[in-house]
């Protein structure tokens, strides 16, 4: 992510995070609820950006900001050019909107990159420790997860791997047995996690739609960006199947075309059969 300092004071690119951004397919959407959860690990979307050319320019701005280690000020300059070029009338104030696009894409890409690194060294560092930013801005429920220590294989990380919401600053670090002993930590019991993993339903005040959430996690953030990006193809098929049919009809061919055109990162990460199943087409083979 171009933000890791080296011992010589220079910045080292976070290659895994940049790879995550580069692997994304652009999907135009009306609102952030059109695409939720796992599919965000494979798709780049900006709510309200329905023009392909506009979305492409916003994607290039996000990618350049991350590849070059640019600040949000630099990103805002690129954002302004894209908005002026396409005459986009977006919702919300400029400062808030650019912060959401810049920070959330950066955070999820970094999370996906960290997961890839942690998977790579899990034979030596098989435990993950949840850490908050440690200040007064931390959400109470996220603060309750501070210092949760579990095996990397535990299913808690399938839903609670940060970011766990808009502008969430929590992070995960991997530890070895020696680290745990030195820090005086103990593995968290499953009984201590029960209250955190019970979903509840809330009603969207605008549409009346019933939406399922987990306590402390914003709608659509109950997934592990790295696991969804690198994990089983089944997740993508499931997410495609849950989309509104109009969005699904747009999204599925784009994902399939990415595979058929020989993009290696989608050959291994997206299941053509799962995508066909989500459209009700028969499975072959």
N, C-alpha and C positions, 0 to 999 in steps of 0.2 A: 504494500500500500504506500510505498515510498515514504514511510514515516517511522521506520525503525532505525535508530541511530547506531552507527558502527563505532568501533573503538577509536576510529580516526576522525570522528565528528561528522562524517558524511551520512547521507540517508541511503538506506538499503531498501530496494523495492520488495514489497510483500508479494512475491510472484504468485503464490496460491490464490490470494485475494483478487489479484488482477486477472488471473485465469478464470476465476468464477464470473467476473463481469464480462469477459470476452466471450464466454460460452453462452451468454443469454440471448434468447430470441425475443424480438420486440413484438409486443402484443398491445394494440390500441385498446383503451378502455374508457368508459364513461366515469366510473367511480372506483374508489379503492376497494370496494366490496365485490367488484366483478371478478377479481382474482385474489384468492386468499390462500394462506398456508403454503404447503409444499411447492406449489407451482411457481411461487416467487423465486425459488432457487434456480429455476430454469428459464424464467421470463423476466424481461425488463418492461416495466409499465409505469406510466405517469398518469394518474387519474385526470380525466378530462382531455388528455392528448389523444385525439382520435384520428388525426392526420398522420399518415405513415411518415411523411417527410419531416414533420415537426418532431415526432417521437424519435426519429433517427438522429436529428440534430441534438436533442436533449440527451440521448444515449451517448453520443460522441463527447458531449460536454462533461458528463459524469465520468466516462472512461478516461478522458484526458486529465481531468482533475486528479484521478487516482493514480494513473501511470506517472504523472509528472510531479506528484506530491504538492499539488496546488491547494491554496487556501480557499475558504468559502468565498472570499472576495473575488478571487480569480474565476471561480465557478460562476458567480453571479454575473460577471461580465459576459461570459459565454451564454448564459441563460438569457440575458437581455438581448443579445444579438439574435438568438433563435426566436424569441417572442416577437421582436420587431420584424424579422424576416417573414414570419408566417401570420402575423397579426392575431396572435393567440390571446383571447380574453379569458384568463384563468381565474379561478376562485381563490379568495384569500389575499392577504397582503404579500408583497414581494419578499420581504424578509423572512416571513414564516414559510412561504411556499418553497423558496430556495433552500432554506434550512432543512425542511423535510426531505426534499429530493436528494440533496447532497449527503446529509448525515445518515439517513436510513439505508441508502445504497452502499455507503462506505461501511457502515456497521455490519450489515448482513454479509457483505463480501469478506470482511475481516473474519467474521464468525465462521464462514465456510472454509476459509484458509486455515484458521486455527484448528478446526476439526480435522482437516486433512493432515496437518502436522502431528496432532495428538494421536490419530490413528496409526501414524507411521512409527511412533515411538512407544506404543502402548505395552510392548513386551518389557520395556524398561521402566515406564512410568504409567502404570495401569489405573491410576486413580485421577479423578477430576474434582476440583474444589471450586465451589461457587463463591465469587467475591463481588461485593457491591462497590460503588465509588466511595462509600464511607463518609458521606456528608449529609446535611439536612435535607437535600433535595431527593434523596433515595425514597422511593415509594415504600410505605410500611410493609406491604406484602413481599416486596423484593428483599427488604431488610431481614425478613424472617427466614429467607433462604441463605443469608450470608453464612459462609463456612459449612454449608452442606457438602459432605465428602462421600463420594460413591465411586464404585467401579465405572470405568468408561463404558462397560457393557450394560449398565443399568438402564432400564427403560425411562427413568426420570428425565434423562438427557434427550429423549425423543421429543419432549414437549417443553422442557424448561431450560434449554440451552439458549443463553442470551445472544442478541437482544430479545427481550420479552415484551416489547411494546415500543411505541413511538418515543424516540430519543432516550431509550433505555441505555444506561452506561455500565451495566454489570458486565462481568467477564468470567471466563473459566481458565484455570491454570491446571496443568497436569503435574502429578506428584508420584514419586517412587515410594517404596516401603521405607527407605531411609529418611526421606523427607517427612513422612508422616510421624515417624518416631522422633525425629529432631524437633518438630513443631508441636509435639504433644497432642496430636489429633487422633480422633477415633472415627471409624466409618459410621455414617448416619444409619440408623435403623429404619426399616421399611415402615414401621408403625408411626414414625415421626413424619412421614411423607403423606399419609392418608388424606389429610385435610387439603393438601395442595393439589391433589390429582382428581378431585371430584368435580366434574363439569356441572355448570348450571345454565339455565336458559334465561335470556333477557329478550325483551321485545323492542325492535327498532321503532322509535317514536315517529319516524317519518313514513315508513312503509307498513308497519304492523307485523313485519316478518319476525318469526322466532329464531333467534341466533344462539348457538351454543358456545360457551366460553369456559375457560378454566380460571379459577380465582387468581387475581394478580396479573393476568396476561391479557393484553389488549386483543381485540378481535382480529383474528388472522395471523397472530404471532405465536401460536402454540405449535411450533415445529422447529426442528433443528436444521439450520441452513446448510450445514455441511453434510449431514446425513441425507437430506433430501437431494442435494446436488450429486453426491457420490454414491448414494445408496441404491437400494433396489428400485427397478423401473416401475414396480407396482404402484408406488406412491404417485407418480405422474398420471398414470391411467386413472387412479381413483379420484385425483383432483380434477382431471378433465371431465370425468363423468358427473361431477357435482356442479359443474358450471351451468349457468343459464344457457339454454340451447343455442341462442344467437351468438353468444360469446364463444361457446364450445365449437360451433361450426367454423368460426374464424380461427380459433387457436389451434385446433387439431391438425388441419392441413399444414399450418406453418411449422409445427413441430415435426410432422412427418417429412416435409420437404427438406428440413434441416438434416434429417437422417439420410434421405435419398441422395442428397447432393454431396454426401461423403464427408460431412463435418465430424471428425473423429470424436469430439467431446459429446456429441449427441448419439453417435452410434452405440456407445456404451452406457449412456445415461438415460435415454428415453426409449420406451418400448413401443414399437410400431403396433404390435398386436394389442397392447393395452389401450392405445389411442383408438384403434379400430373398434375395440369392444365398447369404448365409451360412446361411440356413435351408433352402437347397435349392429355393427357389421360382424359377420361370422369370423371366428378365428380360423386361420389356416395353419397347416403344418402340425 
